[in-house]
Amino acid sequence: MVHFPGHGHRRSEDVVIGPLDLAARVDEALAVQAVAFGLGADEVAVRRQIVLRHMTCPGARALGATTPDGRLVGFVYGMPNDRTHWWSTVVEPYLRARGHDDWLDDSFVITELHVHPRHQNRGIGRALITAITDDAAEPRSILSAIDTDSPARGLYHSLGYEDLARRVLFPSAPMPYAVMGAPLPLRRREGAR
Ligand SMILES: CC(C)(COP(=O)(O)OP(=O)(O)OC[C@H]1O[C@@H](n2cnc3c(N)ncnc32)[C@H](O)[C@@H]1OP(=O)(O)O)[C@@H](O)C(=O)NCCC(=O)NCCS
């Protein structure tokens, strides 16, 4: 468990990063995701089933960011990538077209990463994704993010993720996504321990 006090004057309360029983706390996690990412009630209900199924996959793990009074304000989860999973089957042709489909093997996939807006920009997202990938046995990590210059994309680039494919269309999503990959361990910020 990592005690995570945030940065200097931006600190408002201590947040702890540690293992999360995501199946047990799925509703709290989806409440964070709903406000961070913008999900309606219908989408939350769909995501709930997906998350519960994902947590039964071999090697699936989650970490949470929790306030001293036990509120969940951020979470990440992922698993060793499996080419038979829906996400892999969608991105595979895009990666293959660019000679990158080997990234689907021996890779830890980040499935979700969300931080409550009131707690963003304090390093919590960076701490969550770095900690979960530090415990991965795989030598690399992949993920997808909406293909735009978002804080998420800025964070992933700064951690060493590079674009493997762009304009990737998921059947259920209106916006195109970028698929990104990084060697593990993720890049540390200069001067960071
Ligand atoms: C992506 C997200 C999880 C990051 O969490 P966070 O706790 O705010 O992230 P951190 O404070 O650790 O890092 C923020 C980093 O984002 C980047 N960033 C922040 N604002 C940015 C902006 N406007 N443009 C580009 N990059 C930006 C920077 O790289 C920054 O790192 P630095 O300030 O340490 O150099 C959070 O913004 C979030 O939940 N967003 C909405 C949901 C989402 O998009 N999730 C990802 C789905 S793929």
The ligand as an SDF file (V2000), in Angstrom:
LIG
                    3D

 48 50  0  0  0  0  0  0  0  0999 V2000
   -6.8380   10.6440  -17.1370 C   0  0  0  0  0  0  0  0  0  0  0  0
   -7.0040   10.8170  -15.6460 C   0  0  0  0  0  0  0  0  0  0  0  0
   -7.2870    9.4690  -15.0220 C   0  0  0  0  0  0  0  0  0  0  0  0
   -5.6960   11.3650  -15.0760 C   0  0  0  0  0  0  0  0  0  0  0  0
   -5.8240   11.4030  -13.6620 O   0  0  0  0  0  0  0  0  0  0  0  0
   -5.1080   12.5610  -12.8020 P   0  0  0  0  0  0  0  0  0  0  0  0
   -5.0650   12.0850  -11.3960 O   0  0  0  0  0  0  0  0  0  0  0  0
   -5.7200   13.8730  -13.0680 O   0  0  0  0  0  0  0  0  0  0  0  0
   -3.6550   12.4930  -13.4450 O   0  0  0  0  0  0  0  0  0  0  0  0
   -2.2900   13.0150  -12.8320 P   0  0  0  0  0  0  0  0  0  0  0  0
   -2.5270   14.1670  -11.9290 O   0  0  0  0  0  0  0  0  0  0  0  0
   -1.5470   11.8480  -12.3040 O   0  0  0  0  0  0  0  0  0  0  0  0
   -1.5300   13.4650  -14.1270 O   0  0  0  0  0  0  0  0  0  0  0  0
   -2.0880   14.4510  -14.8990 C   0  0  0  0  0  0  0  0  0  0  0  0
   -1.2660   14.4550  -16.1500 C   0  0  0  0  0  0  0  0  0  0  0  0
   -2.1660   14.6520  -17.2090 O   0  0  0  0  0  0  0  0  0  0  0  0
   -1.5420   15.4380  -18.1670 C   0  0  0  0  0  0  0  0  0  0  0  0
   -2.4230   16.5620  -18.3280 N   0  0  0  0  0  0  0  0  0  0  0  0
   -3.2230   17.1680  -17.4230 C   0  0  0  0  0  0  0  0  0  0  0  0
   -3.9430   18.1320  -18.0050 N   0  0  0  0  0  0  0  0  0  0  0  0
   -3.5900   18.1110  -19.2940 C   0  0  0  0  0  0  0  0  0  0  0  0
   -3.9990   18.8280  -20.4330 C   0  0  0  0  0  0  0  0  0  0  0  0
   -4.9200   19.7860  -20.3490 N   0  0  0  0  0  0  0  0  0  0  0  0
   -3.4520   18.5290  -21.6230 N   0  0  0  0  0  0  0  0  0  0  0  0
   -2.5110   17.5610  -21.7220 C   0  0  0  0  0  0  0  0  0  0  0  0
   -2.0970   16.8410  -20.6740 N   0  0  0  0  0  0  0  0  0  0  0  0
   -2.6320   17.1050  -19.4960 C   0  0  0  0  0  0  0  0  0  0  0  0
   -0.1870   15.7930  -17.7170 C   0  0  0  0  0  0  0  0  0  0  0  0
    0.7070   14.8260  -18.3060 O   0  0  0  0  0  0  0  0  0  0  0  0
   -0.2770   15.5740  -16.2260 C   0  0  0  0  0  0  0  0  0  0  0  0
    0.9200   15.1340  -15.7450 O   0  0  0  0  0  0  0  0  0  0  0  0
    1.8670   16.1240  -14.8580 P   0  0  0  0  0  0  0  0  0  0  0  0
    1.0790   17.3370  -14.4810 O   0  0  0  0  0  0  0  0  0  0  0  0
    2.1930   15.2720  -13.6980 O   0  0  0  0  0  0  0  0  0  0  0  0
    3.0070   16.3890  -15.7530 O   0  0  0  0  0  0  0  0  0  0  0  0
   -8.1280   11.8180  -15.3040 C   0  0  0  0  0  0  0  0  0  0  0  0
   -7.8770   13.0200  -16.0050 O   0  0  0  0  0  0  0  0  0  0  0  0
   -9.5000   11.3270  -15.6560 C   0  0  0  0  0  0  0  0  0  0  0  0
  -10.1130   10.5810  -14.8930 O   0  0  0  0  0  0  0  0  0  0  0  0
  -10.0270   11.7640  -16.8120 N   0  0  0  0  0  0  0  0  0  0  0  0
  -11.3670   11.4510  -17.2430 C   0  0  0  0  0  0  0  0  0  0  0  0
  -11.5290    9.9900  -17.5220 C   0  0  0  0  0  0  0  0  0  0  0  0
  -10.5790    9.4920  -18.5720 C   0  0  0  0  0  0  0  0  0  0  0  0
  -10.3990   10.1110  -19.6060 O   0  0  0  0  0  0  0  0  0  0  0  0
   -9.9720    8.3390  -18.2860 N   0  0  0  0  0  0  0  0  0  0  0  0
   -9.0480    7.7110  -19.1800 C   0  0  0  0  0  0  0  0  0  0  0  0
   -9.8110    6.9030  -20.1510 C   0  0  0  0  0  0  0  0  0  0  0  0
   -8.6930    6.2780  -21.3960 S   0  0  0  0  0  0  0  0  0  0  0  0
  1  2  1  0
  2  3  1  0
  2  4  1  0
  2 36  1  0
  4  5  1  0
  5  6  1  0
  6  7  2  0
  6  8  1  0
  6  9  1  0
  9 10  1  0
 10 11  2  0
 10 12  1  0
 10 13  1  0
 13 14  1  0
 14 15  1  0
 15 16  1  0
 15 30  1  0
 16 17  1  0
 17 18  1  0
 17 28  1  0
 18 19  1  0
 18 27  1  0
 19 20  2  0
 20 21  1  0
 21 22  1  0
 21 27  2  0
 22 23  1  0
 22 24  2  0
 24 25  1  0
 25 26  2  0
 26 27  1  0
 28 29  1  0
 28 30  1  0
 30 31  1  0
 31 32  1  0
 32 33  2  0
 32 34  1  0
 32 35  1  0
 36 37  1  0
 36 38  1  0
 38 39  2  0
 38 40  1  0
 40 41  1  0
 41 42  1  0
 42 43  1  0
 43 44  2  0
 43 45  1  0
 45 46  1  0
 46 47  1  0
 47 48  1  0
M  END
$$$$
